[in-house]
Amino acid sequence: MRTGGDLDGLMAVDAEILFVNQVFDKADPPKSSLELALFLFPELGHHEMSIGDLDVKALTQGTTNGLFKVSHRASAPSPVLIKVYGDGTEITIDRSKELRIHKLLSEKQLSSSPLVRFANGHAYQFISGIVCQESDMTQEAIWRGVARELARWHATLPVIDLRQDEPQKTLDLDPGVWSTAKKWLDAIPTKSRQSTANKDELEESFEYLKERLLFNGRDPHPLVLGHGDLLCGNIIIQDTDLSGKKALPEVYSVKFIDYEHATYCPRAFELANHFAEWAGFECDYNLLPTRATRRGFIREYLQAHADLQSESNGPSELPDQPQVTEAEVDELMYQVDAFRGFPGFYWQVMICLRS
């Protein structure tokens, strides 16, 4: 387990990503992409390019940001992704933190590498595969892959071990899900009697959540560096064979993209938040995972996490890998169920602030 009492490990990550003082024009993506081409495809050197050399496609899975896939038609460099920040998102998202975490993820082989940043976005190497759809989430081969990749994140990235005897430190930890919720809540303006009443109600809910989840002494586990927004559009399925010639895998390999909400959080929050995302933007509650599916997901997550920790500890004299017990599954199930109301509150506060 990679632990630390503070954020020195994360904050020391080299964040020197080249900055270009340019605004990407979403009304003319080819022209803006061409202006960045030297930094998107550095392996081409100073080869002169024209708009016709680039294939620029708008991708639609983003909800607030613009996302464009840029390929070079004549040469062989890998495609890149250009992320253009949505208007007003700087109110709730720390872009410097996002890029620091992105670079850390790339160094841990959990994401592709960031290439360049500009005034209203940044670009990074393309991650091959297809975007997961809402209907895909219910497929066991996919959700098991998601559980394994989530375990890889939590086992590989540095954790913060504050324990429950120091709940105030957990509340104040930045970046952290609790401090972020508090920061957003404090920033909501009260320009009318109704907005004041709404904010008062949210503050009461926050106090309730703190007492129920943070100061209950129940979760002895360190805080993990979580993705924080694991909806289907941020999951890339990599084992894809559109020709249908290959047998489907028992468990798909997946990667996660879009790290703007990555933060330190209890693992129960990460899991509860992900399960809530199964309903999709249309809130089809029929898609939510059943208790049996949640239990299967959590068992897969815990076993993958245990296997990864065993590997990181070096060769073992034991003939078999440690097996997760039903008691461990029961305990995390309890914690996740307790956190099921927090994600809805968290995103509601963000929406109130942005609006």
C-alpha positions as CSV (number, residue, x, y, z in Angstrom):
1,M,0.0,0.0,0.0
2,R,1.4,3.4,-1.0
3,T,0.6,5.7,1.9
4,G,1.4,9.2,3.0
5,G,0.4,11.6,5.6
6,D,0.0,14.5,3.2
7,L,-0.1,15.5,-0.4
8,D,3.7,16.0,-0.9
9,G,3.9,13.0,-3.3
10,L,1.1,14.3,-5.5
11,M,2.0,17.9,-5.4
12,A,5.7,17.2,-6.2
13,V,4.7,15.5,-9.5
14,D,6.3,17.5,-12.4
15,A,3.5,19.6,-13.9
16,E,5.7,21.3,-16.5
17,I,3.4,20.6,-19.5
18,L,4.2,23.0,-22.4
19,F,1.8,26.0,-22.4
20,V,0.8,27.7,-25.7
21,N,-1.0,31.0,-25.4
22,Q,-3.8,30.2,-27.8
23,V,-7.6,30.0,-27.5
24,F,-9.1,27.0,-29.3
25,D,-12.1,28.1,-31.4
26,K,-14.8,25.4,-31.2
27,A,-16.5,27.1,-34.2
28,D,-13.4,26.2,-36.3
29,P,-11.7,23.1,-34.9
30,P,-9.6,22.3,-38.0
31,K,-8.0,25.8,-38.0
32,S,-7.4,25.7,-34.2
33,S,-6.0,22.1,-34.4
34,L,-3.6,23.2,-37.2
35,E,-2.3,26.0,-35.0
36,L,-1.5,23.4,-32.3
37,A,-0.2,20.7,-34.8
38,L,3.5,21.2,-34.0
39,F,2.8,20.3,-30.4
40,L,0.3,17.6,-31.1
41,F,2.6,15.7,-33.5
42,P,6.2,16.6,-32.3
43,E,7.6,13.5,-34.1
44,L,6.9,15.2,-37.4
45,G,9.4,17.9,-36.5
46,H,8.9,21.1,-38.3
47,H,7.1,19.5,-41.3
48,E,4.8,22.1,-42.8
49,M,1.2,21.1,-42.5
50,S,-2.1,22.3,-43.9
51,I,-5.7,21.9,-42.8
52,G,-6.1,19.1,-45.3
53,D,-3.4,17.1,-43.6
54,L,-5.6,16.8,-40.4
55,D,-8.7,14.8,-39.8
56,V,-10.6,16.4,-37.0
57,K,-13.7,14.7,-35.5
58,A,-15.9,16.0,-32.7
59,L,-16.7,13.4,-30.1
60,T,-20.0,13.6,-28.3
61,Q,-19.5,11.8,-25.0
62,G,-18.6,14.9,-23.1
63,T,-21.3,16.7,-21.2
64,T,-19.7,20.1,-20.5
65,N,-16.5,20.1,-22.4
66,G,-15.6,19.9,-26.1
67,L,-13.6,16.8,-27.2
68,F,-12.0,16.5,-30.6
69,K,-10.0,13.6,-32.0
70,V,-7.2,14.8,-34.4
71,S,-5.4,12.4,-36.7
72,H,-2.7,13.1,-39.4
73,R,-3.9,11.8,-42.7
74,A,-0.6,11.1,-44.5
75,S,1.8,10.1,-41.7
76,A,1.6,7.5,-39.0
77,P,1.7,9.3,-35.6
78,S,-1.0,8.2,-33.2
79,P,-4.1,10.3,-32.9
80,V,-4.5,12.8,-30.1
81,L,-7.4,14.2,-28.2
82,I,-8.1,17.9,-27.7
83,K,-10.2,18.8,-24.7
84,V,-11.7,22.3,-24.7
85,Y,-13.0,23.4,-21.4
86,G,-16.7,24.2,-21.1
87,D,-17.8,27.8,-20.4
88,G,-18.0,28.5,-16.7
89,T,-16.4,25.2,-15.6
90,E,-13.5,27.0,-14.0
91,I,-15.9,27.9,-11.1
92,T,-15.9,24.3,-9.9
93,I,-12.8,22.7,-11.5
94,D,-9.2,23.3,-10.7
95,R,-7.5,22.8,-14.0
96,S,-4.0,22.9,-12.5
97,K,-4.9,20.0,-10.2
98,E,-6.5,18.1,-13.2
99,L,-3.2,18.3,-15.1
100,R,-1.1,17.3,-12.2
101,I,-3.2,14.3,-11.6
102,H,-3.2,13.5,-15.4
103,K,0.6,13.5,-15.4
104,L,0.7,11.3,-12.4
105,L,-1.7,8.9,-14.0
106,S,0.4,8.7,-17.1
107,E,3.6,8.0,-15.1
108,K,1.7,5.1,-13.4
109,Q,0.6,3.8,-16.8
110,L,-3.0,4.5,-15.9
111,S,-3.6,7.0,-18.7
112,S,-2.0,8.4,-21.8
113,S,0.4,11.3,-21.6
114,P,-0.7,15.0,-21.7
115,L,1.0,16.8,-24.6
116,V,0.3,20.5,-24.4
117,R,-2.0,22.9,-22.6
118,F,-3.5,26.1,-24.0
119,A,-5.7,28.9,-22.7
120,N,-9.0,27.0,-22.7
121,G,-8.0,23.4,-22.8
122,H,-5.3,20.8,-23.2
123,A,-4.4,17.9,-25.5
124,Y,-3.2,14.3,-24.7
125,Q,-2.5,11.1,-26.5
126,F,-5.5,9.2,-27.8
127,I,-6.6,6.0,-25.9
128,S,-7.8,3.4,-28.3
129,G,-11.1,1.6,-27.9
130,I,-14.7,2.4,-28.0
131,V,-16.7,4.6,-25.5
132,C,-18.8,2.6,-23.1
133,Q,-22.6,3.1,-23.5
134,E,-25.2,3.2,-20.8
135,S,-26.5,-0.2,-21.9
136,D,-23.0,-1.7,-21.8
137,M,-22.7,-1.1,-18.0
138,T,-25.0,-4.0,-17.2
139,Q,-22.8,-6.5,-19.0
140,E,-20.9,-8.6,-16.5
141,A,-17.8,-8.8,-18.7
142,I,-17.7,-5.0,-18.7
143,W,-18.5,-4.2,-15.1
144,R,-15.9,-6.8,-14.0
145,G,-13.4,-5.0,-16.1
146,V,-14.3,-1.7,-14.6
147,A,-14.0,-3.2,-11.1
148,R,-10.5,-4.4,-11.9
149,E,-9.3,-1.1,-13.4
150,L,-10.8,0.8,-10.4
151,A,-8.9,-1.6,-8.1
152,R,-5.7,-0.9,-10.1
153,W,-6.1,2.8,-9.6
154,H,-6.7,2.5,-5.9
155,A,-3.8,0.0,-5.4
156,T,-1.3,1.9,-7.6
157,L,-1.8,5.6,-6.7
158,P,-0.7,7.1,-3.4
159,V,-3.3,7.0,-0.7
160,I,-3.8,9.3,2.3
161,D,-3.9,7.5,5.6
162,L,-5.6,9.8,8.1
163,R,-7.8,7.2,9.7
164,Q,-11.1,8.0,11.4
165,D,-9.6,9.3,14.6
166,E,-8.8,12.4,12.7
167,P,-12.0,13.2,10.8
168,Q,-11.4,17.0,10.8
169,K,-8.2,16.4,8.7
170,T,-10.3,14.3,6.3
171,L,-12.8,17.1,6.0
172,D,-10.1,19.7,5.3
173,L,-8.0,17.6,2.9
174,D,-7.4,19.3,-0.4
175,P,-7.9,17.9,-3.0
176,G,-10.6,15.8,-1.3
177,V,-14.3,15.1,-1.9
178,W,-15.3,16.5,1.5
179,S,-13.3,19.8,1.2
180,T,-14.5,20.2,-2.4
181,A,-18.2,19.8,-1.4
182,K,-17.6,22.4,1.4
183,K,-15.8,24.8,-1.0
184,W,-18.6,24.6,-3.5
185,L,-21.3,25.0,-0.9
186,D,-19.6,28.0,0.6
187,A,-19.3,29.6,-2.8
188,I,-23.0,29.4,-3.7
189,P,-24.4,32.9,-3.8
190,T,-27.5,33.9,-1.9
191,K,-29.0,36.7,-4.0
192,S,-32.6,36.0,-3.1
193,R,-34.8,34.6,-0.3
194,Q,-35.2,31.4,-2.3
195,S,-31.5,30.9,-3.0
196,T,-30.8,31.5,0.6
197,A,-33.3,28.9,1.6
198,N,-31.9,26.4,-0.9
199,K,-28.4,27.0,0.4
200,D,-29.5,26.6,4.0
201,E,-31.1,23.2,3.1
202,L,-27.9,22.0,1.4
203,E,-25.9,23.1,4.5
204,E,-28.2,21.1,6.7
205,S,-27.8,18.1,4.4
206,F,-24.0,18.5,4.5
207,E,-24.0,18.5,8.3
208,Y,-26.1,15.3,8.3
209,L,-23.7,13.6,5.9
210,K,-20.7,14.6,8.0
211,E,-22.2,13.2,11.1
212,R,-23.4,10.0,9.4
213,L,-20.4,9.2,7.3
214,L,-17.3,11.1,8.5
215,F,-17.6,11.2,12.2
216,N,-19.0,7.7,12.7
217,G,-15.7,5.9,13.2
218,R,-16.8,3.1,10.9
219,D,-14.3,3.2,7.9
220,P,-10.7,2.6,9.0
221,H,-9.4,2.6,5.4
222,P,-7.1,5.3,3.9
223,L,-8.5,7.7,1.3
224,V,-7.9,6.7,-2.3
225,L,-7.2,8.9,-5.2
226,G,-10.4,8.2,-7.1
227,H,-11.6,9.1,-10.6
228,G,-14.6,10.9,-9.1
229,D,-16.8,10.8,-12.2
230,L,-16.9,7.3,-13.5
231,L,-19.9,7.6,-15.9
232,C,-20.1,5.4,-19.0
233,G,-18.7,8.1,-21.3
234,N,-15.5,8.1,-19.3
235,I,-14.9,4.4,-19.7
236,I,-13.1,3.2,-22.8
237,I,-13.5,-0.5,-23.7
238,Q,-10.3,-1.8,-25.3
239,D,-11.0,-5.5,-26.1
240,T,-13.1,-4.7,-29.1
241,D,-13.4,-6.7,-32.4
242,L,-16.0,-5.1,-34.6
243,S,-15.5,-7.8,-37.2
244,G,-17.0,-10.4,-34.9
245,K,-14.2,-12.9,-35.7
246,K,-12.9,-13.1,-32.2
247,A,-14.6,-14.7,-29.2
248,L,-15.8,-12.2,-26.6
249,P,-13.6,-12.0,-23.5
250,E,-14.8,-13.1,-20.1
251,V,-13.6,-9.8,-18.8
252,Y,-13.0,-6.7,-20.9
253,S,-9.9,-4.5,-20.4
254,V,-11.0,-0.9,-19.9
255,K,-9.3,2.5,-19.4
256,F,-10.7,5.6,-17.8
257,I,-10.5,9.1,-19.3
258,D,-11.3,12.7,-18.2
259,Y,-9.8,13.3,-14.8
260,E,-11.2,16.8,-14.0
261,H,-13.1,15.4,-10.9
262,A,-10.3,13.1,-9.7
263,T,-9.8,13.6,-6.0
264,Y,-9.1,11.9,-2.7
265,C,-12.2,10.2,-1.3
266,P,-13.3,7.1,0.6
267,R,-13.4,4.1,-1.7
268,A,-17.1,3.7,-0.7
269,F,-17.8,7.1,-2.3
270,E,-16.1,6.1,-5.5
271,L,-18.1,2.9,-5.7
272,A,-21.4,4.5,-4.7
273,N,-20.9,7.3,-7.2
274,H,-20.1,4.8,-10.0
275,F,-23.2,2.7,-9.3
276,A,-25.4,5.8,-9.4
277,E,-24.0,6.6,-12.9
278,W,-25.4,3.4,-14.3
279,A,-28.8,5.2,-14.5
280,G,-27.4,7.5,-17.2
281,F,-28.3,11.1,-18.0
282,E,-31.9,10.1,-18.5
283,C,-32.1,8.7,-15.0
284,D,-33.3,5.2,-16.1
285,Y,-33.4,3.6,-12.7
286,N,-34.1,0.2,-14.3
287,L,-30.4,0.3,-15.3
288,L,-29.1,0.6,-11.7
289,P,-27.2,-2.5,-10.5
290,T,-29.1,-4.9,-8.3
291,R,-27.8,-5.8,-4.9
292,A,-26.4,-9.1,-6.4
293,T,-24.6,-7.2,-9.1
294,R,-23.2,-4.6,-6.6
295,R,-22.0,-7.5,-4.5
296,G,-20.4,-9.2,-7.5
297,F,-18.7,-5.9,-8.5
298,I,-17.4,-5.3,-5.0
299,R,-16.1,-8.8,-4.7
300,E,-14.3,-8.4,-8.1
301,Y,-12.9,-5.1,-6.9
302,L,-11.6,-6.4,-3.6
303,Q,-10.1,-9.5,-5.1
304,A,-8.3,-7.5,-7.8
305,H,-7.0,-5.1,-5.2
306,A,-5.7,-7.9,-3.0
307,D,-4.0,-9.5,-6.0
308,L,-2.3,-6.3,-6.9
309,Q,-1.1,-5.6,-3.4
310,S,0.2,-9.2,-3.2
311,E,2.1,-8.6,-6.5
312,S,3.6,-5.3,-5.3
313,N,4.9,-7.0,-2.1
314,G,7.0,-9.5,-4.1
315,P,7.0,-13.3,-4.5
316,S,5.1,-15.1,-1.8
317,E,5.9,-18.6,-0.3
318,L,2.1,-19.2,-0.2
319,P,0.9,-21.4,-3.1
320,D,-2.3,-19.4,-3.7
321,Q,-3.2,-15.7,-3.8
322,P,-5.1,-14.4,-0.8
323,Q,-8.9,-14.8,-1.3
324,V,-11.3,-12.1,-0.3
325,T,-13.7,-13.2,2.5
326,E,-17.5,-12.7,2.6
327,A,-17.0,-10.6,5.7
328,E,-14.8,-8.2,3.7
329,V,-17.5,-8.0,1.0
330,D,-20.2,-7.5,3.6
331,E,-18.3,-4.6,5.2
332,L,-17.6,-2.7,1.9
333,M,-21.2,-3.3,0.9
334,Y,-22.4,-1.7,4.1
335,Q,-20.1,1.3,3.5
336,V,-21.2,1.7,-0.1
337,D,-24.8,1.6,0.9
338,A,-24.2,4.2,3.5
339,F,-22.6,6.5,0.9
340,R,-25.4,6.1,-1.7
341,G,-26.9,9.5,-0.9
342,F,-23.6,11.5,-1.0
343,P,-23.0,11.5,-4.8
344,G,-26.5,13.0,-5.4
345,F,-25.8,15.7,-2.9
346,Y,-22.3,16.3,-4.2
347,W,-23.4,16.9,-7.8
348,Q,-26.4,18.9,-6.7
349,V,-24.1,21.4,-5.0
350,M,-22.0,21.7,-8.1
351,I,-25.0,22.3,-10.3
352,C,-26.3,25.0,-7.9
353,L,-23.0,26.8,-7.9
354,R,-22.7,26.7,-11.7
355,S,-26.2,27.9,-12.2
